[in-house]
């Protein structure tokens, strides 16, 4: 029997946080625009292939000014403005997962979730899906990020999830198992 739950609807989490301060965001930054284009491609795919296409929600994770710019692009491309929500609460990808859990917990049949992030967040995404959203239908859609390596590396450091007690317990358990196996199967000299 599958661990995954029956899905009903679609939830797209568009990560449009921008770490660099832009005093007056009048234009959508290119790397955020790439994520919006990836989001539009995901919406088109859902609309053309899924029976629950009309129950699709988009949550833009961003500051209000950048979020409004991203929302405007989505609306221009034909996305219904009633299905778009801007949330400036989450500051990193771990907090986005917490928000997603709060949104889907009350539903009997959770939606299929799509996370639109830059490609370089894939490792962090995989570790968080394993720990926080196990059993749910989630999909990563990576967007290109043409910024410099230095900027991306700085953001990547800020995105790394904090290690909790679960991490340390798992690490201690692994070390204990390794020590036991080394003791049992030690090489004779």
mmCIF file of the C-alpha atoms, coordinates in Angstrom:
data_MODEL
# 
_entry.id   MODEL 
# 
loop_
_atom_site.group_PDB 
_atom_site.id 
_atom_site.type_symbol 
_atom_site.label_atom_id 
_atom_site.label_alt_id 
_atom_site.label_comp_id 
_atom_site.label_asym_id 
_atom_site.label_entity_id 
_atom_site.label_seq_id 
_atom_site.pdbx_PDB_ins_code 
_atom_site.Cartn_x 
_atom_site.Cartn_y 
_atom_site.Cartn_z 
_atom_site.occupancy 
_atom_site.B_iso_or_equiv 
_atom_site.pdbx_formal_charge 
_atom_site.auth_seq_id 
_atom_site.auth_comp_id 
_atom_site.auth_asym_id 
_atom_site.auth_atom_id 
_atom_site.pdbx_PDB_model_num 
ATOM 1   C CA . UNK A 1 1   ? 0.000  0.000   0.000   1.00 0.00 ? 1   UNK A CA 1 
ATOM 2   C CA . UNK A 1 2   ? 1.320  3.428   -0.931  1.00 0.00 ? 2   UNK A CA 1 
ATOM 3   C CA . UNK A 1 3   ? 2.257  5.922   1.761   1.00 0.00 ? 3   UNK A CA 1 
ATOM 4   C CA . UNK A 1 4   ? 1.118  8.809   -0.412  1.00 0.00 ? 4   UNK A CA 1 
ATOM 5   C CA . UNK A 1 5   ? -2.297 10.274  0.251   1.00 0.00 ? 5   UNK A CA 1 
ATOM 6   C CA . UNK A 1 6   ? -4.955 10.778  -2.421  1.00 0.00 ? 6   UNK A CA 1 
ATOM 7   C CA . UNK A 1 7   ? -4.547 14.331  -3.683  1.00 0.00 ? 7   UNK A CA 1 
ATOM 8   C CA . UNK A 1 8   ? -7.258 16.839  -4.401  1.00 0.00 ? 8   UNK A CA 1 
ATOM 9   C CA . UNK A 1 9   ? -6.250 20.080  -6.054  1.00 0.00 ? 9   UNK A CA 1 
ATOM 10  C CA . UNK A 1 10  ? -2.893 21.699  -6.622  1.00 0.00 ? 10  UNK A CA 1 
ATOM 11  C CA . UNK A 1 11  ? -0.847 24.074  -4.496  1.00 0.00 ? 11  UNK A CA 1 
ATOM 12  C CA . UNK A 1 12  ? 2.014  25.972  -6.104  1.00 0.00 ? 12  UNK A CA 1 
ATOM 13  C CA . UNK A 1 13  ? 4.511  27.583  -3.741  1.00 0.00 ? 13  UNK A CA 1 
ATOM 14  C CA . UNK A 1 14  ? 6.464  30.210  -5.711  1.00 0.00 ? 14  UNK A CA 1 
ATOM 15  C CA . UNK A 1 15  ? 9.598  31.170  -3.796  1.00 0.00 ? 15  UNK A CA 1 
ATOM 16  C CA . UNK A 1 16  ? 10.294 34.768  -4.771  1.00 0.00 ? 16  UNK A CA 1 
ATOM 17  C CA . UNK A 1 17  ? 12.208 35.988  -1.728  1.00 0.00 ? 17  UNK A CA 1 
ATOM 18  C CA . UNK A 1 18  ? 15.007 38.349  -2.555  1.00 0.00 ? 18  UNK A CA 1 
ATOM 19  C CA . UNK A 1 19  ? 17.884 38.708  -0.106  1.00 0.00 ? 19  UNK A CA 1 
ATOM 20  C CA . UNK A 1 20  ? 19.423 41.788  -1.679  1.00 0.00 ? 20  UNK A CA 1 
ATOM 21  C CA . UNK A 1 21  ? 17.652 44.958  -0.687  1.00 0.00 ? 21  UNK A CA 1 
ATOM 22  C CA . UNK A 1 22  ? 16.017 46.929  -3.457  1.00 0.00 ? 22  UNK A CA 1 
ATOM 23  C CA . UNK A 1 23  ? 14.695 50.176  -2.021  1.00 0.00 ? 23  UNK A CA 1 
ATOM 24  C CA . UNK A 1 24  ? 12.070 50.632  -4.714  1.00 0.00 ? 24  UNK A CA 1 
ATOM 25  C CA . UNK A 1 25  ? 11.243 47.477  -6.621  1.00 0.00 ? 25  UNK A CA 1 
ATOM 26  C CA . UNK A 1 26  ? 9.775  48.836  -9.833  1.00 0.00 ? 26  UNK A CA 1 
ATOM 27  C CA . UNK A 1 27  ? 10.839 45.893  -11.993 1.00 0.00 ? 27  UNK A CA 1 
ATOM 28  C CA . UNK A 1 28  ? 10.895 42.220  -11.214 1.00 0.00 ? 28  UNK A CA 1 
ATOM 29  C CA . UNK A 1 29  ? 14.508 40.999  -10.837 1.00 0.00 ? 29  UNK A CA 1 
ATOM 30  C CA . UNK A 1 30  ? 15.555 38.644  -13.644 1.00 0.00 ? 30  UNK A CA 1 
ATOM 31  C CA . UNK A 1 31  ? 16.101 35.637  -11.341 1.00 0.00 ? 31  UNK A CA 1 
ATOM 32  C CA . UNK A 1 32  ? 12.611 36.104  -9.838  1.00 0.00 ? 32  UNK A CA 1 
ATOM 33  C CA . UNK A 1 33  ? 11.146 36.522  -13.322 1.00 0.00 ? 33  UNK A CA 1 
ATOM 34  C CA . UNK A 1 34  ? 12.657 33.139  -14.271 1.00 0.00 ? 34  UNK A CA 1 
ATOM 35  C CA . UNK A 1 35  ? 10.825 31.566  -11.328 1.00 0.00 ? 35  UNK A CA 1 
ATOM 36  C CA . UNK A 1 36  ? 7.573  33.212  -12.431 1.00 0.00 ? 36  UNK A CA 1 
ATOM 37  C CA . UNK A 1 37  ? 8.080  31.782  -15.948 1.00 0.00 ? 37  UNK A CA 1 
ATOM 38  C CA . UNK A 1 38  ? 8.662  28.323  -14.423 1.00 0.00 ? 38  UNK A CA 1 
ATOM 39  C CA . UNK A 1 39  ? 5.490  28.779  -12.398 1.00 0.00 ? 39  UNK A CA 1 
ATOM 40  C CA . UNK A 1 40  ? 3.536  29.675  -15.551 1.00 0.00 ? 40  UNK A CA 1 
ATOM 41  C CA . UNK A 1 41  ? 4.878  26.550  -17.278 1.00 0.00 ? 41  UNK A CA 1 
ATOM 42  C CA . UNK A 1 42  ? 3.768  24.449  -14.305 1.00 0.00 ? 42  UNK A CA 1 
ATOM 43  C CA . UNK A 1 43  ? 0.304  26.040  -14.382 1.00 0.00 ? 43  UNK A CA 1 
ATOM 44  C CA . UNK A 1 44  ? 0.006  25.355  -18.131 1.00 0.00 ? 44  UNK A CA 1 
ATOM 45  C CA . UNK A 1 45  ? 0.988  21.739  -17.559 1.00 0.00 ? 45  UNK A CA 1 
ATOM 46  C CA . UNK A 1 46  ? -1.596 21.375  -14.782 1.00 0.00 ? 46  UNK A CA 1 
ATOM 47  C CA . UNK A 1 47  ? -4.321 23.026  -16.885 1.00 0.00 ? 47  UNK A CA 1 
ATOM 48  C CA . UNK A 1 48  ? -3.659 20.718  -19.818 1.00 0.00 ? 48  UNK A CA 1 
ATOM 49  C CA . UNK A 1 49  ? -3.296 17.420  -17.994 1.00 0.00 ? 49  UNK A CA 1 
ATOM 50  C CA . UNK A 1 50  ? -4.950 17.237  -14.583 1.00 0.00 ? 50  UNK A CA 1 
ATOM 51  C CA . UNK A 1 51  ? -8.639 16.639  -13.838 1.00 0.00 ? 51  UNK A CA 1 
ATOM 52  C CA . UNK A 1 52  ? -8.493 18.883  -10.749 1.00 0.00 ? 52  UNK A CA 1 
ATOM 53  C CA . UNK A 1 53  ? -6.992 21.775  -12.720 1.00 0.00 ? 53  UNK A CA 1 
ATOM 54  C CA . UNK A 1 54  ? -9.650 24.238  -11.530 1.00 0.00 ? 54  UNK A CA 1 
ATOM 55  C CA . UNK A 1 55  ? -8.610 23.756  -7.893  1.00 0.00 ? 55  UNK A CA 1 
ATOM 56  C CA . UNK A 1 56  ? -5.137 25.257  -8.296  1.00 0.00 ? 56  UNK A CA 1 
ATOM 57  C CA . UNK A 1 57  ? -3.789 27.841  -5.858  1.00 0.00 ? 57  UNK A CA 1 
ATOM 58  C CA . UNK A 1 58  ? -0.582 29.863  -6.111  1.00 0.00 ? 58  UNK A CA 1 
ATOM 59  C CA . UNK A 1 59  ? 1.171  31.205  -3.018  1.00 0.00 ? 59  UNK A CA 1 
ATOM 60  C CA . UNK A 1 60  ? 3.915  33.723  -3.743  1.00 0.00 ? 60  UNK A CA 1 
ATOM 61  C CA . UNK A 1 61  ? 6.472  33.758  -0.952  1.00 0.00 ? 61  UNK A CA 1 
ATOM 62  C CA . UNK A 1 62  ? 7.965  37.227  -1.114  1.00 0.00 ? 62  UNK A CA 1 
ATOM 63  C CA . UNK A 1 63  ? 8.010  40.735  0.208   1.00 0.00 ? 63  UNK A CA 1 
ATOM 64  C CA . UNK A 1 64  ? 4.858  42.621  -0.644  1.00 0.00 ? 64  UNK A CA 1 
ATOM 65  C CA . UNK A 1 65  ? 6.389  44.814  -3.381  1.00 0.00 ? 65  UNK A CA 1 
ATOM 66  C CA . UNK A 1 66  ? 8.144  41.976  -5.270  1.00 0.00 ? 66  UNK A CA 1 
ATOM 67  C CA . UNK A 1 67  ? 5.118  39.732  -4.661  1.00 0.00 ? 67  UNK A CA 1 
ATOM 68  C CA . UNK A 1 68  ? 2.798  42.262  -6.292  1.00 0.00 ? 68  UNK A CA 1 
ATOM 69  C CA . UNK A 1 69  ? 5.095  42.482  -9.319  1.00 0.00 ? 69  UNK A CA 1 
ATOM 70  C CA . UNK A 1 70  ? 5.148  38.676  -9.629  1.00 0.00 ? 70  UNK A CA 1 
ATOM 71  C CA . UNK A 1 71  ? 1.364  38.522  -9.173  1.00 0.00 ? 71  UNK A CA 1 
ATOM 72  C CA . UNK A 1 72  ? 0.898  41.126  -11.926 1.00 0.00 ? 72  UNK A CA 1 
ATOM 73  C CA . UNK A 1 73  ? 2.935  39.005  -14.348 1.00 0.00 ? 73  UNK A CA 1 
ATOM 74  C CA . UNK A 1 74  ? 0.855  35.923  -13.485 1.00 0.00 ? 74  UNK A CA 1 
ATOM 75  C CA . UNK A 1 75  ? -2.408 37.850  -13.969 1.00 0.00 ? 75  UNK A CA 1 
ATOM 76  C CA . UNK A 1 76  ? -1.171 39.248  -17.315 1.00 0.00 ? 76  UNK A CA 1 
ATOM 77  C CA . UNK A 1 77  ? -0.572 35.665  -18.443 1.00 0.00 ? 77  UNK A CA 1 
ATOM 78  C CA . UNK A 1 78  ? -4.132 34.640  -17.606 1.00 0.00 ? 78  UNK A CA 1 
ATOM 79  C CA . UNK A 1 79  ? -3.940 33.283  -14.049 1.00 0.00 ? 79  UNK A CA 1 
ATOM 80  C CA . UNK A 1 80  ? -7.078 34.154  -12.064 1.00 0.00 ? 80  UNK A CA 1 
ATOM 81  C CA . UNK A 1 81  ? -6.187 36.738  -9.425  1.00 0.00 ? 81  UNK A CA 1 
ATOM 82  C CA . UNK A 1 82  ? -8.507 35.056  -6.892  1.00 0.00 ? 82  UNK A CA 1 
ATOM 83  C CA . UNK A 1 83  ? -6.249 31.982  -6.902  1.00 0.00 ? 83  UNK A CA 1 
ATOM 84  C CA . UNK A 1 84  ? -3.087 33.968  -6.064  1.00 0.00 ? 84  UNK A CA 1 
ATOM 85  C CA . UNK A 1 85  ? -1.977 34.811  -2.542  1.00 0.00 ? 85  UNK A CA 1 
ATOM 86  C CA . UNK A 1 86  ? 1.133  36.695  -1.402  1.00 0.00 ? 86  UNK A CA 1 
ATOM 87  C CA . UNK A 1 87  ? 2.686  35.624  1.897   1.00 0.00 ? 87  UNK A CA 1 
ATOM 88  C CA . UNK A 1 88  ? 5.624  37.560  3.286   1.00 0.00 ? 88  UNK A CA 1 
ATOM 89  C CA . UNK A 1 89  ? 5.913  35.486  6.467   1.00 0.00 ? 89  UNK A CA 1 
ATOM 90  C CA . UNK A 1 90  ? 8.387  32.736  5.477   1.00 0.00 ? 90  UNK A CA 1 
ATOM 91  C CA . UNK A 1 91  ? 11.975 33.943  5.264   1.00 0.00 ? 91  UNK A CA 1 
ATOM 92  C CA . UNK A 1 92  ? 13.576 30.687  4.028   1.00 0.00 ? 92  UNK A CA 1 
ATOM 93  C CA . UNK A 1 93  ? 12.646 27.391  2.432   1.00 0.00 ? 93  UNK A CA 1 
ATOM 94  C CA . UNK A 1 94  ? 12.218 25.611  5.762   1.00 0.00 ? 94  UNK A CA 1 
ATOM 95  C CA . UNK A 1 95  ? 9.563  28.127  6.777   1.00 0.00 ? 95  UNK A CA 1 
ATOM 96  C CA . UNK A 1 96  ? 7.843  27.613  3.407   1.00 0.00 ? 96  UNK A CA 1 
ATOM 97  C CA . UNK A 1 97  ? 7.479  23.934  4.225   1.00 0.00 ? 97  UNK A CA 1 
ATOM 98  C CA . UNK A 1 98  ? 6.003  24.834  7.618   1.00 0.00 ? 98  UNK A CA 1 
ATOM 99  C CA . UNK A 1 99  ? 3.500  27.126  5.884   1.00 0.00 ? 99  UNK A CA 1 
ATOM 100 C CA . UNK A 1 100 ? 2.594  24.384  3.402   1.00 0.00 ? 100 UNK A CA 1 
ATOM 101 C CA . UNK A 1 101 ? 1.982  21.935  6.252   1.00 0.00 ? 101 UNK A CA 1 
ATOM 102 C CA . UNK A 1 102 ? -0.308 24.442  8.019   1.00 0.00 ? 102 UNK A CA 1 
ATOM 103 C CA . UNK A 1 103 ? -2.237 24.921  4.764   1.00 0.00 ? 103 UNK A CA 1 
ATOM 104 C CA . UNK A 1 104 ? -2.738 21.231  3.980   1.00 0.00 ? 104 UNK A CA 1 
ATOM 105 C CA . UNK A 1 105 ? -3.247 19.720  7.456   1.00 0.00 ? 105 UNK A CA 1 
ATOM 106 C CA . UNK A 1 106 ? -6.954 20.603  7.742   1.00 0.00 ? 106 UNK A CA 1 
ATOM 107 C CA . UNK A 1 107 ? -7.797 19.042  4.370   1.00 0.00 ? 107 UNK A CA 1 
ATOM 108 C CA . UNK A 1 108 ? -8.941 15.427  4.182   1.00 0.00 ? 108 UNK A CA 1 
ATOM 109 C CA . UNK A 1 109 ? -7.247 15.058  0.809   1.00 0.00 ? 109 UNK A CA 1 
ATOM 110 C CA . UNK A 1 110 ? -4.189 17.309  0.553   1.00 0.00 ? 110 UNK A CA 1 
ATOM 111 C CA . UNK A 1 111 ? -3.300 18.996  -2.738  1.00 0.00 ? 111 UNK A CA 1 
ATOM 112 C CA . UNK A 1 112 ? -0.435 17.996  -4.988  1.00 0.00 ? 112 UNK A CA 1 
ATOM 113 C CA . UNK A 1 113 ? 2.248  20.531  -4.087  1.00 0.00 ? 113 UNK A CA 1 
ATOM 114 C CA . UNK A 1 114 ? 4.701  22.142  -6.455  1.00 0.00 ? 114 UNK A CA 1 
ATOM 115 C CA . UNK A 1 115 ? 7.679  24.108  -5.137  1.00 0.00 ? 115 UNK A CA 1 
ATOM 116 C CA . UNK A 1 116 ? 9.086  26.638  -7.588  1.00 0.00 ? 116 UNK A CA 1 
ATOM 117 C CA . UNK A 1 117 ? 12.614 27.518  -6.437  1.00 0.00 ? 117 UNK A CA 1 
ATOM 118 C CA . UNK A 1 118 ? 16.020 28.057  -8.010  1.00 0.00 ? 118 UNK A CA 1 
ATOM 119 C CA . UNK A 1 119 ? 17.884 24.898  -9.028  1.00 0.00 ? 119 UNK A CA 1 
ATOM 120 C CA . UNK A 1 120 ? 20.547 25.418  -6.379  1.00 0.00 ? 120 UNK A CA 1 
ATOM 121 C CA . UNK A 1 121 ? 17.993 24.812  -3.588  1.00 0.00 ? 121 UNK A CA 1 
ATOM 122 C CA . UNK A 1 122 ? 17.412 21.199  -4.681  1.00 0.00 ? 122 UNK A CA 1 
ATOM 123 C CA . UNK A 1 123 ? 19.593 19.611  -1.960  1.00 0.00 ? 123 UNK A CA 1 
ATOM 124 C CA . UNK A 1 124 ? 17.918 21.571  0.813   1.00 0.00 ? 124 UNK A CA 1 
ATOM 125 C CA . UNK A 1 125 ? 14.512 20.833  -0.713  1.00 0.00 ? 125 UNK A CA 1 
ATOM 126 C CA . UNK A 1 126 ? 15.194 17.074  -0.803  1.00 0.00 ? 126 UNK A CA 1 
ATOM 127 C CA . UNK A 1 127 ? 16.248 16.953  2.837   1.00 0.00 ? 127 UNK A CA 1 
ATOM 128 C CA . UNK A 1 128 ? 13.208 18.945  3.960   1.00 0.00 ? 128 UNK A CA 1 
ATOM 129 C CA . UNK A 1 129 ? 10.749 16.852  1.948   1.00 0.00 ? 129 UNK A CA 1 
ATOM 130 C CA . UNK A 1 130 ? 12.155 13.734  3.577   1.00 0.00 ? 130 UNK A CA 1 
ATOM 131 C CA . UNK A 1 131 ? 11.762 15.143  7.075   1.00 0.00 ? 131 UNK A CA 1 
ATOM 132 C CA . UNK A 1 132 ? 8.641  17.321  6.861   1.00 0.00 ? 132 UNK A CA 1 
ATOM 133 C CA . UNK A 1 133 ? 6.442  16.194  3.948   1.00 0.00 ? 133 UNK A CA 1 
ATOM 134 C CA . UNK A 1 134 ? 6.963  12.460  3.807   1.00 0.00 ? 134 UNK A CA 1 
ATOM 135 C CA . UNK A 1 135 ? 3.885  10.782  2.346   1.00 0.00 ? 135 UNK A CA 1 
ATOM 136 C CA . UNK A 1 136 ? 2.599  13.862  0.513   1.00 0.00 ? 136 UNK A CA 1 
ATOM 137 C CA . UNK A 1 137 ? 2.774  14.400  -3.236  1.00 0.00 ? 137 UNK A CA 1 
ATOM 138 C CA . UNK A 1 138 ? 5.371  17.092  -3.786  1.00 0.00 ? 138 UNK A CA 1 
ATOM 139 C CA . UNK A 1 139 ? 7.314  18.135  -6.845  1.00 0.00 ? 139 UNK A CA 1 
ATOM 140 C CA . UNK A 1 140 ? 10.326 20.391  -7.263  1.00 0.00 ? 140 UNK A CA 1 
ATOM 141 C CA . UNK A 1 141 ? 10.382 22.685  -10.283 1.00 0.00 ? 141 UNK A CA 1 
ATOM 142 C CA . UNK A 1 142 ? 13.737 24.408  -10.515 1.00 0.00 ? 142 UNK A CA 1 
ATOM 143 C CA . UNK A 1 143 ? 14.226 27.742  -12.207 1.00 0.00 ? 143 UNK A CA 1 
ATOM 144 C CA . UNK A 1 144 ? 17.495 29.037  -13.654 1.00 0.00 ? 144 UNK A CA 1 
ATOM 145 C CA . UNK A 1 145 ? 19.423 31.613  -11.655 1.00 0.00 ? 145 UNK A CA 1 
ATOM 146 C CA . UNK A 1 146 ? 21.966 33.590  -13.646 1.00 0.00 ? 146 UNK A CA 1 
ATOM 147 C CA . UNK A 1 147 ? 23.358 35.612  -10.760 1.00 0.00 ? 147 UNK A CA 1 
ATOM 148 C CA . UNK A 1 148 ? 27.004 35.392  -9.769  1.00 0.00 ? 148 UNK A CA 1 
ATOM 149 C CA . UNK A 1 149 ? 28.298 32.371  -7.866  1.00 0.00 ? 149 UNK A CA 1 
ATOM 150 C CA . UNK A 1 150 ? 29.208 34.550  -4.874  1.00 0.00 ? 150 UNK A CA 1 
ATOM 151 C CA . UNK A 1 151 ? 25.642 35.853  -4.495  1.00 0.00 ? 151 UNK A CA 1 
ATOM 152 C CA . UNK A 1 152 ? 24.141 32.384  -4.892  1.00 0.00 ? 152 UNK A CA 1 
ATOM 153 C CA . UNK A 1 153 ? 26.570 30.883  -2.353  1.00 0.00 ? 153 UNK A CA 1 
ATOM 154 C CA . UNK A 1 154 ? 25.723 33.598  0.179   1.00 0.00 ? 154 UNK A CA 1 
ATOM 155 C CA . UNK A 1 155 ? 22.010 32.919  -0.242  1.00 0.00 ? 155 UNK A CA 1 
ATOM 156 C CA . UNK A 1 156 ? 22.565 29.178  -0.042  1.00 0.00 ? 156 UNK A CA 1 
ATOM 157 C CA . UNK A 1 157 ? 24.228 29.587  3.357   1.00 0.00 ? 157 UNK A CA 1 
ATOM 158 C CA . UNK A 1 158 ? 21.228 31.582  4.602   1.00 0.00 ? 158 UNK A CA 1 
ATOM 159 C CA . UNK A 1 159 ? 18.833 28.915  3.296   1.00 0.00 ? 159 UNK A CA 1 
ATOM 160 C CA . UNK A 1 160 ? 20.456 25.930  5.003   1.00 0.00 ? 160 UNK A CA 1 
ATOM 161 C CA . UNK A 1 161 ? 18.035 24.479  7.551   1.00 0.00 ? 161 UNK A CA 1 
ATOM 162 C CA . UNK A 1 162 ? 19.008 24.547  11.194  1.00 0.00 ? 162 UNK A CA 1 
ATOM 163 C CA . UNK A 1 163 ? 19.860 21.155  12.640  1.00 0.00 ? 163 UNK A CA 1 
ATOM 164 C CA . UNK A 1 164 ? 17.382 19.995  15.272  1.00 0.00 ? 164 UNK A CA 1 
ATOM 165 C CA . UNK A 1 165 ? 17.485 17.206  17.847  1.00 0.00 ? 165 UNK A CA 1 
ATOM 166 C CA . UNK A 1 166 ? 16.207 14.676  15.274  1.00 0.00 ? 166 UNK A CA 1 
ATOM 167 C CA . UNK A 1 167 ? 19.310 15.242  13.194  1.00 0.00 ? 167 UNK A CA 1 
ATOM 168 C CA . UNK A 1 168 ? 21.649 14.640  16.122  1.00 0.00 ? 168 UNK A CA 1 
ATOM 169 C CA . UNK A 1 169 ? 19.741 11.533  17.272  1.00 0.00 ? 169 UNK A CA 1 
ATOM 170 C CA . UNK A 1 170 ? 19.943 10.069  13.776  1.00 0.00 ? 170 UNK A CA 1 
ATOM 171 C CA . UNK A 1 171 ? 23.642 10.875  13.579  1.00 0.00 ? 171 UNK A CA 1 
ATOM 172 C CA . UNK A 1 172 ? 24.344 9.268   16.981  1.00 0.00 ? 172 UNK A CA 1 
ATOM 173 C CA . UNK A 1 173 ? 22.365 6.169   15.983  1.00 0.00 ? 173 UNK A CA 1 
ATOM 174 C CA . UNK A 1 174 ? 24.344 5.851   12.734  1.00 0.00 ? 174 UNK A CA 1 
ATOM 175 C CA . UNK A 1 175 ? 27.623 6.187   14.590  1.00 0.00 ? 175 UNK A CA 1 
ATOM 176 C CA . UNK A 1 176 ? 26.581 3.527   17.130  1.00 0.00 ? 176 UNK A CA 1 
ATOM 177 C CA . UNK A 1 177 ? 25.610 1.116   14.345  1.00 0.00 ? 177 UNK A CA 1 
ATOM 178 C CA . UNK A 1 178 ? 28.917 1.759   12.562  1.00 0.00 ? 178 UNK A CA 1 
ATOM 179 C CA . UNK A 1 179 ? 30.881 1.085   15.748  1.00 0.00 ? 179 UNK A CA 1 
ATOM 180 C CA . UNK A 1 180 ? 28.957 -2.147  16.387  1.00 0.00 ? 180 UNK A CA 1 
ATOM 181 C CA . UNK A 1 181 ? 29.485 -3.376  12.818  1.00 0.00 ? 181 UNK A CA 1 
ATOM 182 C CA . UNK A 1 182 ? 33.178 -2.490  13.000  1.00 0.00 ? 182 UNK A CA 1 
ATOM 183 C CA . UNK A 1 183 ? 33.475 -4.453  16.241  1.00 0.00 ? 183 UNK A CA 1 
ATOM 184 C CA . UNK A 1 184 ? 31.630 -7.505  14.869  1.00 0.00 ? 184 UNK A CA 1 
ATOM 185 C CA . UNK A 1 185 ? 33.371 -7.581  11.517  1.00 0.00 ? 185 UNK A CA 1 
ATOM 186 C CA . UNK A 1 186 ? 36.808 -6.336  12.482  1.00 0.00 ? 186 UNK A CA 1 
ATOM 187 C CA . UNK A 1 187 ? 39.649 -7.517  10.379  1.00 0.00 ? 187 UNK A CA 1 
ATOM 188 C CA . UNK A 1 188 ? 41.959 -10.117 11.871  1.00 0.00 ? 188 UNK A CA 1 
ATOM 189 C CA . UNK A 1 189 ? 45.568 -9.045  11.777  1.00 0.00 ? 189 UNK A CA 1 
# 
